[in-house]
Amino acid sequence: MPVRPAANAPQAPVTAPLPDLPQAPAAPAPAAPEPQAVAPAPETQPPSAPDAPAEPPEQVQPDPAPVPQVSATPPEEPAQPEPTPEAEADGPAPADLPATAPQPELPEAGAEADAAPESAELPPLPPLTPEEEAMLAPLPNEVPAGSPLAPELPAPEPAAPAEPAAPAEPLLDRPEPGLQGTVEGVTTDRLPVISEAAPSETSADAIPPLDANAPPVMRFAAAFENPQGKPMFSVILIDDGRPALDRIALAALPLPVTIALDPTDPEAAARAAAYRAAGKEVAMLASGLPAGAEASDVLVTFEAHALALPEAVAVVDLPEGGFQNDRPLATAVVPVLKDQGRGLLTFDRGLNAADQTARRDGVPAATVFRILDAADESVPVIRRYLDRAAFKAAQDGQVAVLGTASPDTIAALLEWTVEGRAGSVALAPLTAVLSKPE
């Protein structure tokens, strides 16, 4: 009888670790000896010795997880002695256990543990059926390139070798940014052609290229365009030679004014050159005529004036004491102006024999409608004069006004161009309003 409980005792613990065998195949070896040593008596220890699983569990101890699970369960089972008689009383329960044939599995447990690594390997795949081989066979046009059945393709021609070294050498020879130096035959810092044309256009507007034999009234005339056909409004300013005059500002005036100079002034030539460089027209005053001068005197006088102001486009009679109302003198002056190729500007008053003679002889001529500052008028008065002149230009198609290059006159002129009736006229140089010879 004591032998049967020993045989039955391992059956109870064996049923517990059986489900754990697939998780840790090496753990069931230590589980077998421990319950045998605790459950019935020391007599059960000899059978555990021949099994010799004590040493293998020590080798498997590196796995900490399965060892505590097996060691924890056996002490709890022997601590309860009462279940043993109940297990004996329940005879049919242990009788059912042998039906599962656990006893023959005990000796095979060690074998399964040894065979566990071998069972990890998957069984070989079954051979493919002819139908599967036909399905997996590649199409005629889909033979892989690496397949032995793939047709041999001609070897690709080697690409033309790139020559990166060729452009690299010029890059090394290229000057670094910021370096200064010039190379013979190489022009640097050149602007595009469009920007180069701008200065030439500006110079062309200032001094249009004409034949050297052209008369001064045409050769040195400032360019003028009036695409809208507005009435022409010409302003002539007299540089009377006062030292306080800002001639640089006058030359830079953004209006097509004509500057009249006294040819007897020693500085007239230099001042005329400055105005001409700024694109302004210049004219000469009819000064220096002797009283009672004859034709020979007039000729000598204007020859001297032409040397001083060779680029003058016209002669402007003096506001006071001029020759326009002196018919004999006017008859002597107009032929000289015609020979020199210059125009004539007189004042719209009196009989004006000079204007009559000039138009008869085909000399370009015009008359001054109003003097802007004859009595040192203020800026508002000068602006009213300009408005009246604009109204006159609307009636006649053109007008000319005269003033001195004083600060008040220039200020009034600038204000009028912004706030006055300047929009109704086209500001023009003197040559634009001179009558053209028929």
Helices and strands as residue ranges (DSSP letters): H 3-15, G 18-20, H 28-31, H 33-38, G 42-44, H 45-51, H 55-60, H 66-76, H 83-89, H 92-99, H 105-119, H 130-136, G 140-142, H 165-173, H 193-206, H 216-219, E 232-239, H 247-251, E 258-261, H 268-277, E 281-285, H 295-308, E 314-316, H 327-340, E 343-347, H 353-361, E 365-368, E 370-371, H 379-396, E 398-404, H 407-419, G 422-424, E 426-428, H 430-433
